[in-house]
Amino acid sequence: MKIPVAKPFMGKEEAQAAYDTILTNWVTQGPRVAEFEERFAAFVGAPHAVAVSNCTTAIQLALIVAGVKNGDEVICPSMSYIATANAIVHAGGTPVFAEVNPLTYNIDPVHTESLITPRTKAILIVHQIGLPADIDAFRVLCDRHGLALIEDAACAAGSSYKGSRIGSHSDLVCFSFHPRKVITTGDGGMITTSRAAYADRLRLLRQHGMSVNDRVRHASTKVLFEEHVEIGYNFRMTDIQASVGIQQLERLNYLVDERRKIAHRYQDAFAQLDKVRLPVEPAGYFTNWQSYVLYLLPNTGLDRNDLMQAFLDRGISTRRGVMTSHREPAYGDFVLRSALPVSEDASDRSIVLPLYVPMSDAEIDYVITNVLELLR
Ligand SMILES: *Cc1c(COP(=O)(O)O)cnc(C)c1O
């Protein structure tokens, strides 16, 4: 058997939607993008959604509209995909890396508060591999210190926190539609916001700072001239992508249900293992299980990298757990404000198992059997 670690779920509906959009001749920043935005906003329960080219540009724009300027500090976890930190740098800010909780891998509010200085402008929390961070704790922290709260929800489409969907809790929530996430548009991103002024500025910035958008100009019976009111970016989503996204959104509840069934089978099967710590889903937190990660306890004689090779020899692809950004060469010269032993240990001792839809019973059983053999 050959089992990948992940794969996107797309079918004829997505292909047909892309085909139909191409034949309309309206292929970027048009009606399909607007429709995807409306549907996504309704799905998560946010007043506004703004589609962009990917989640890295979504976070960059979110930081800009939140007022991050050159030299401002933004606190985020180092243990995240490196795009989290990179987006802060792209917005002119300086990432300040906070520690994570060893059970949830989510950014720790107590450690975060210890890192706040007069130069801190925002806190960028990450919903680690789909499991929400403690949004309320960070809301309190941000209010107390006058900081902006931004959510990197790249992996968290379809996840919920305290009964409402991620995307509905705060002013700037950023999603990814890269194929490694639960739904995909090839590449793509979305920012949800409750503030109309933020949505307007995000729409301006994603399209070169242009005052009249294409849909308004096309619909106008009078000649309209646009102005470029600030220096913007080209962070547009195409209508081809958006048409695929509309179909993917239709599938999101189903995909999350299926992922949860597979994850629960893993949880039941691996409960008997004493060399690993299983992932957790605390009460009030609902994860889409974007990834399923096992932590290998110390002093068990298990070497993570050897184990990954052993799985690969048996036809099972795995990945290392979430990276730490500060140990990548790109941040090699970066001075940490505080050591990050929990993040480093969690990153070094964790392994991502295959989880995708559809995953056959035979494939799930094959993974379970091999995990039990190799980790007993
Ligand atoms: C995937 C990911 C990103 C980047 O998303 P793109 O759409 O590829 O730009 C950012 N943050 C986290 C936590 C991610 O997992």
The ligand as an SDF file (V2000), in Angstrom:
LIG
                    3D

 15 15  0  0  0  0  0  0  0  0999 V2000
   -0.4160   27.3600    5.2170 C   0  0  0  0  0  0  0  0  0  0  0  0
   -0.1940   28.3580    6.2650 C   0  0  0  0  0  0  0  0  0  0  0  0
    0.0610   29.6950    5.9670 C   0  0  0  0  0  0  0  0  0  0  0  0
    0.2910   30.1820    4.5780 C   0  0  0  0  0  0  0  0  0  0  0  0
   -0.8120   30.0350    3.7480 O   0  0  0  0  0  0  0  0  0  0  0  0
   -0.6490   30.3120    2.1620 P   0  0  0  0  0  0  0  0  0  0  0  0
   -2.0470   30.3140    1.6610 O   0  0  0  0  0  0  0  0  0  0  0  0
    0.1760   29.1710    1.6240 O   0  0  0  0  0  0  0  0  0  0  0  0
    0.0300   31.6130    2.0060 O   0  0  0  0  0  0  0  0  0  0  0  0
    0.1550   30.5980    7.0170 C   0  0  0  0  0  0  0  0  0  0  0  0
    0.0240   30.2040    8.2940 N   0  0  0  0  0  0  0  0  0  0  0  0
   -0.1920   28.9170    8.6170 C   0  0  0  0  0  0  0  0  0  0  0  0
   -0.3470   28.5420   10.0600 C   0  0  0  0  0  0  0  0  0  0  0  0
   -0.3000   27.9510    7.6260 C   0  0  0  0  0  0  0  0  0  0  0  0
   -0.4950   26.6670    7.9620 O   0  0  0  0  0  0  0  0  0  0  0  0
  1  2  1  0
  2  3  1  0
  2 14  2  0
  3  4  1  0
  3 10  2  0
  4  5  1  0
  5  6  1  0
  6  7  2  0
  6  8  1  0
  6  9  1  0
 10 11  1  0
 11 12  2  0
 12 13  1  0
 12 14  1  0
 14 15  1  0
M  END
$$$$
